[in-house]
Amino acid sequence: MGVSALAMNGDLKTISDETIAELETALRGQLLLPQSEGYDEARTIWNAMIDRRPALVARCAGAADVIRAVRFAADDETQVYGLATSVGINSTTGIAGLTLGGGFGWLSRKHGLTIDNLRSADVVTADGKLVTASESENPDLFWGIRGGGGNFGVVTSFELDVHPVGPEVLSGLVVHPASAAREVMEFYRGFASDLPEDLNVWMVLRKAPPLPFLPEEVHGTEIVILAAFYAGDMVDGERALKPLRDFGTPIADAIGPHPFTGWQAAFDPLLTPGARNYWKSHNFTDLPDGLIDAALDYAGRLPSDQTEIFFGRLGGAVNEVAPDATAYPHRDAEYVMNVHARWDTAAEDEKCVAWAREYFAASAPYATGGVYVNFVPDGESPLAEAYGPNYERLVEVKRKYDPKNLFRLNQNITP
Ligand SMILES: Cc1cc2nc3c(=O)[nH]c(=O)nc-3n(C[C@H](O)[C@H](O)[C@H](O)COP(=O)(O)OP(=O)(O)OC[C@H]3O[C@@H](n4cnc5c(N)ncnc54)[C@H](O)[C@@H]3O)c2cc1C
């Protein structure tokens, strides 16, 4: 593919220099700003009647560049207008797989899952036809793609509701040492049980990464992180987060106003591609003592520096939707836990996978039995568990849209 120019409009003042620099580094082709040499040439097109001045011009040197530029525009363009939709907690996670499995993140307690914001999608089905799925067109397919994954076709576009968010939001991390882990977990259980919908707090047990806001002597030691995000007014957020910030003696408190796009990218550096990863997951309605005991036990013997156990807070708007309204059924889950083993070399595979499986088993007695399909290693959990009472209806939709199971290299619903 030759070089193609992709122009992005918007107000550059609301996009940080770091964000622009990241895009520039990620592209194989050139990124041109109004002050860049070559900008005028790149923005000028054949018809002199059209004289536009895009905020950025990405001169893409291949499909990967186009993907990066489109993703950048989709993430950041809405924020130029102070708008966003509910997506995952990282900026690097693909929107398609995330949406098709459900999709939750910082905004979910206020605005629901990504699928709860989905108005329509264009889908190429197994017979090669492009169809629209929405409440009014092919509603059975629309129901199925909201949680049923890539089983019914290839989605070429999503139409999603957006909401006022930021551009600055109160967000950040409070970090405690492992010596206080039990008290922090018990505090979190009480605090997180009664949050306003604007507030979300996730808890992570792991070893301290070498982040600049953490003292050097802490790097590599076990810590508990409370990652907090407030979707609404900053002053209300300060008030809502006060008990969390007042609790105990944290190693660091890095909560403050951050650009929403920056917060969305905050964990990206810890999750770069190329490492070996193995995930297991449970849903919980609460965090009983036995679960806290198990988490502390396994967090005390993490198999690698990058491994973590996180508890994501759901509830709020997510659970206001009926379990059978979409294919995603877990509208009772208040917490989702991801046991995320992550390491670098094949020699560590056995140790890390075994640790994750053992902790998964130790925490199973406290779980709902349901599991988020996007957090399941392929083929490891029966899909009936992921979909519960919605499974039979998914099979019917599969029989209608993909009776020969063309789309089967996925979390497969067999027709
Ligand atoms: C670092 C990281 C962080 C994550 N954080 C979150 C989180 O905060 N919240 C959350 O909900 N999930 C999270 N996830 C899980 C995530 O939702 C899944 O990994 C999801 O599959 C990612 O989507 P993708 O498009 O990148 O997937 P891919 O790996 O590209 O695809 C996965 C599957 O999705 C289907 N698929 C993908 N694109 C299409 C399409 N266009 N049409 C039809 N089917 C398609 C296919 O079946 C494909 O096999 C995270 C994952 C990672 C790796």
The ligand as a Gaussian input file, in Angstrom:
#p B3LYP/6-31G(d) Opt

LIG

0 1
 C       -4.721000      -5.274000      27.775000
 C       -6.178000      -5.643000      27.784000
 C       -7.079000      -4.948000      28.580000
 C       -8.435000      -5.281000      28.564000
 N       -9.306000      -4.551000      29.328000
 C      -10.630000      -4.782000      29.212000
 C      -11.572000      -3.954000      29.887000
 O      -11.214000      -3.031000      30.597000
 N      -12.888000      -4.197000      29.721000
 C      -13.336000      -5.221000      28.936000
 O      -14.548000      -5.360000      28.807000
 N      -12.474000      -6.047000      28.299000
 C      -11.136000      -5.846000      28.421000
 N      -10.256000      -6.661000      27.779000
 C      -10.748000      -7.847000      27.084000
 C      -11.153000      -7.474000      25.685000
 O      -12.499000      -7.059000      25.702000
 C      -10.977000      -8.675000      24.735000
 O       -9.636000      -9.088000      24.723000
 C      -11.468000      -8.335000      23.341000
 O      -11.526000      -9.543000      22.588000
 C      -10.566000      -7.338000      22.645000
 O      -11.084000      -6.967000      21.408000
 P      -10.178000      -6.956000      20.069000
 O      -11.033000      -6.412000      18.967000
 O       -8.886000      -6.299000      20.356000
 O       -9.970000      -8.499000      19.930000
 P       -9.292000      -9.389000      18.837000
 O       -8.243000     -10.199000      19.512000
 O       -8.978000      -8.636000      17.580000
 O      -10.529000     -10.332000      18.549000
 C      -11.050000     -11.198000      19.521000
 C      -12.263000     -11.858000      18.919000
 O      -13.312000     -10.888000      18.797000
 C      -14.040000     -11.142000      17.601000
 N      -13.910000      -9.961000      16.735000
 C      -12.946000      -9.005000      16.757000
 N      -13.220000      -8.067000      15.824000
 C      -14.371000      -8.444000      15.212000
 C      -15.185000      -7.891000      14.185000
 N      -14.881000      -6.747000      13.592000
 N      -16.294000      -8.561000      13.831000
 C      -16.632000      -9.724000      14.419000
 N      -15.905000     -10.295000      15.390000
 C      -14.806000      -9.666000      15.784000
 C      -13.450000     -12.370000      16.955000
 O      -14.170000     -13.495000      17.395000
 C      -12.065000     -12.403000      17.505000
 O      -11.546000     -13.711000      17.546000
 C       -8.897000      -6.346000      27.766000
 C       -7.987000      -7.058000      26.972000
 C       -6.642000      -6.717000      26.982000
 C       -5.679000      -7.494000      26.117000

